[in-house]
Amino acid sequence: MSARGAEQPRFPRLPRTARPHGGAGAGERRAFPRLVLAAVCGAYAVGAALGWGSPAVALFMGDFGLSAAAFTAAGSCVHYARTHPDTPFRPAWTLFGISSAMAGLGNGIWGWYEVVLGVPVPSPSAADFCFLLFAPPAIVGLLVLAKRPVTRAGWTRLVLDTWLVGGSLLTLSWSLALDHPSYWRGESLSLVALSLAYPLMDIVLISMVLALHFRRSSAHRSAVNTVIGALALTVLCDALFTSPLLRENYSSGQILDAGWFAGSLLLAYAPWVGAREGSGSRHAPLRPAARPPAPVNGAVAGSLAALAPYLAAAVCTLGILYNVRGGGAIDPVVLLTGCTVVLALVLRQGIMLMENIRLTQELAQKENHFRSLVQGSSDVIMIASPAGMLRYVSPAAAGVYGREPDKLVGSELASLIHPEDLGRVLHELRRFLATPPREEPSTRIECRIRHASGRWLNVESTVNRYQGGLIFNSRDVTERVRLQAQLQHNASHDPLTDLPNRSLFTERVRRALGGRRRGDAGAGHTAVLYIDLDGFKAVNDTIGHQAGDELLVQAARRLREAVRAGDTAARLGGDEFAALIVGDGKCDRAEREYRVLEIAERLRTTLSRPYRVEGGEARVAASIGVAFAEPGVTPAVLMRHADLAMYRAKQAGKNRVELYASQPQAEAVRRAELTTDRLRGVLAESEFALLHQPVVELSSGKITSVAAQARRRSARGVLFPPGGPQPAPQAQPAPPGQYGPQPPHVPAADSRGDGGADAGRWLLRRAVEQAAERHHAGYCVPVSVRLDARRLTDRSTTPATVEALLSRHGLPPDALVVELADTDPRVSLDELELWVTALRRIGVGITLDGFGGAHSGLAALRRLPADTLRLDRALVDGVLDSPRVRKITTGLLRIADDLGMLSVADGVDLPEQAAALRALGCTHAQGAAFSKPLDEHRLRRALARGSYPVAGEEQHLSGVGRSVVVAGSLPARRSGPAVHGPVAHPPLRSNSETSVPPT
């Protein structure tokens, strides 16, 4: 380390308070009404100062001008209260409107005497009573605007504060004006009472104004301040008017009227100030509540609120001193008011002392509560200064970080963070500090923190701003990160060999081809190897699956060691492996092919060496297919080419390496097609026929699909179900299209497809051909073909051949449904899952056939991505008679519904079975209860009809002596008059043989 030492990255400092947002247009819109208001008030003041030009105009403006301003205020407040019913201050604006209306009415009466009648205003008059009624509604309105106390002590303190202010003003006013001799000489008792009531009401009003100034609500602050200013200006003018010196020389239209005029207009403007403040938030999107910034003059207002009682006491003292200035006796009113003010001050101080003691106890309790939460929390709480210095660390750091909190205090937070994460953390903190707190109150950071033992912990922290710095609430998530990494690894790797699985291998092939396609200079330098272990199935069958798994693990280890460091070895499923050989583009195509083939040959030799399993020796060979990337090739096509090359290697004798070539593969495909055509001719010559049985939706009776069935034809034209015995000699062919009699010794067989390999391939081809013809004729109904899963895993039928067959006949993939027949439990579900997944990717539907039979199990239901679950005939036969079978069927149907699968009941021969299955939740069914297997002509007639009745009721068609039943037993035909009573139905004939015309 150098002498200067390593320089630590600077911790981001908190920025200064951001400039408030807002446009110039909004400020101009708010300033315009104020300018108009100031201009009107200023014009009135100038006119009053100049005497309005004549005494008549002065009288008119002094009386009716004030009346108009007061009525304007009343109309504005009442209109706002009516148009804004949701405002919490609606009663206050109504009361202010009533108060202004009283003032306007009083000025109007005053003007009626002076202007209209031209006589002096009598004393007392109706105007005096109107002016007296101005104060009570305003006082109640101020109480509505004030912030209401929540405790009894708060209400008591509010009353005492009001009396402190009011009593002090009363003392001063009585000493200055109300004790003037003019109030008592020669005046009547009513006039004296009226003269005293008017200033006393003003004193109460100004007391409320002062008390409200320190207790106003935070909502609509501008409107409340405007109301306070308007009433304060009005009360000030009233106080000046009450003064005997000014009252004796007062006349309407003087400068004093300008104060009343301005107070009325301010009161008219007050409610709309709050409306403009709330309009922006009314239409703004909802956001988390953020604490508004503290006002700049908050400390000053708090200081004045605390000093208000002492200022009131000082004012009261001045009133008393003024009253005794000449050495005379103290006026009883002044003495009584002063004593009550002092008593109110003492009571207020006692209440404040008790409340401070209670608040101190609550604060200490909350402090202990939060200290216990912080110290007992398993999360680490750290407070950092703007420079990144740790100011506080909670005790949980000892258990999480293995460090004592006292030793961490004073250290740099950056010294604990992993160097690889430090840059990202600092960038996130700078971004967070630059964002306004209202938009993002907190952020979340994940990084690694050094433990005292030297290891790194994964820590998740929630960061908040705190007193000019940052507060970190951190928790250890190392175990969660490890589990997430393990789950991600398990999702992309084979659980047995720990090699990459098919999805990860495909992604790496895509990545390699993407890097190559940026400039196709490296075409042909990326190769995919498909590897299949020959003879692995024999190892599983002879030694056991445990030995087979051990062999696969050893083969994976050999494969991983044989490929280069930059290449990828993967297990695709079963005994199939793959390798991705990434090229560097430094050699030509021929040399590259030579190197890849050399690697493939080395892999073949390595994988073909004997394996030591279960204390013995097992031998398998390796067939490898190689495919090189061409310009524009996709990962799926490249992997399919390697797969085809691997099949060529197996067909050529196994234990060899084959290179994919487009021309030889085309010849192989043509040879396969010729072989298939010859097989089709052989099957046709062996007298196979194809029938279809409709699959009916139990809820509506609609035909949703048809099930293809291969039937072998006898020399007399009788068709037998697959695996059934030949008919007895006495059995005679039935009419074409109907079921023939069932020999007594032949058991009733199901009507599913033939299990032979040749018949299975012929069934698939013929079913697709006829389905394509029906689609072209307008009968767009899917066809389901039953294939033996054991035949699928030996690759006699591949998804590629199914896709080619669909393309050749122009049949959409979703019009074909493959039914996986009841299989031997030794069939590899891994290989079957790959086969089914490939078909699903093409678009072909999948049905699990015979579920509930001898060898079906939940493993296939769990592993195979099927669309439909077909119930075995054994369950259908016992659904009416056996409660146990009914419960099993109900469980299977519920499983199918939870997995989002359809359900088809096979062999539904009775209408009662259909009704019972529908009640249990089965969605589809096929069987003699709806229709027997039909040839093509009768099938199209059934598709044209479109549906079958589900409940099994008889449907009588109009006709003489003719009755037809679609579902259920055939009724006895009768001729002549109707015979009442039960009708004997012949027994339902078995579907073990069907007579159709021989081809």
Secondary structure, 3 states (H helix, E strand, C coil): CCCCCCCCCCCCCCCCCCCCCCCHHHHHHHHHHHHHHHHHHHHHHHHHHCHHHCHHHHHHHHHHHHHHHHHHHHHHHHHHHHHCCCCCCHHHHHHHHHHHHHHHHHHHHHHHHHHHHCCCCCCCCHHHHHHHCCHHHHHHHHHHHECCCCCHHHHHHHHHHHHHHHHHHHHHHHHHHHCCHHHCCCCCHHHHHHHHHHHHHHHHHHHHHHHHHHHECCCCHHHHHHHHHHHHHHHHHHHHHHCHHHHHCCCCCCHHHHHHHHHHHHHHHHHHHHHHHHHHHHCCCCCCCCCCCCCCCHHHHHHHHHHHHHHHHHHHHHHHHHHCCCCCCCCHHHHHHHHHHHHHHHHHHHHHHHHHHHHHHHHHHHHHHHHHHHHHCCCEEEEECCCCEEEEECCCHHHHCCCCHHHHCCCEHHHCECHHHHHHHHHHHHHHHHCCCCCCCEEEEEEEEECCCCCEEEEEEEEEEECCEEEEEEEECHHHHHHHHHHHHHHHECCCCCCECHHHHHHHHHHHHHHHHCCHHHCCCCEEEEEEEECHHHHHHHCCHHHHHHHHHHHHHHHHHHCCCCCEEEEEECCEEEEEECCCCCCCHHHHHHHHHHHHHHHHHHHCCCEEECCEEECCEEEEEEEECCCCCCHHHHHHHHHHHHHHHHHCCCCCEEECCHHHHHHHHHHHHHHHHHHHHHHHHCCEEEEEEEEEECCCCEEEEEEEEEEEECCCCEEECCCCCCCCCCCCCCCCCCECCCCCCCCCCCCCCCCCHHHHHHHHHHHHHHHHHHHHCCCCCCEEEEECHHHHHCCCCCHHHHHHHHHHHCCCHHHEEEEECCCCCCCCHHHHHHHHHHHHHHCCEEEEEEECCCCCCHHHHHHCCCCEEEECHHHHHCCCCCHHHHHHHHHHHHHHHHCCCEEEEECCCCHHHHHHHHHHCCCEEECCCCCCCECHHHHHHHHHHCECCCCCCCCCCCCCCCCCCCCCCCCCCCCCCCCCCCCCCCCCCCCCCEECCCC
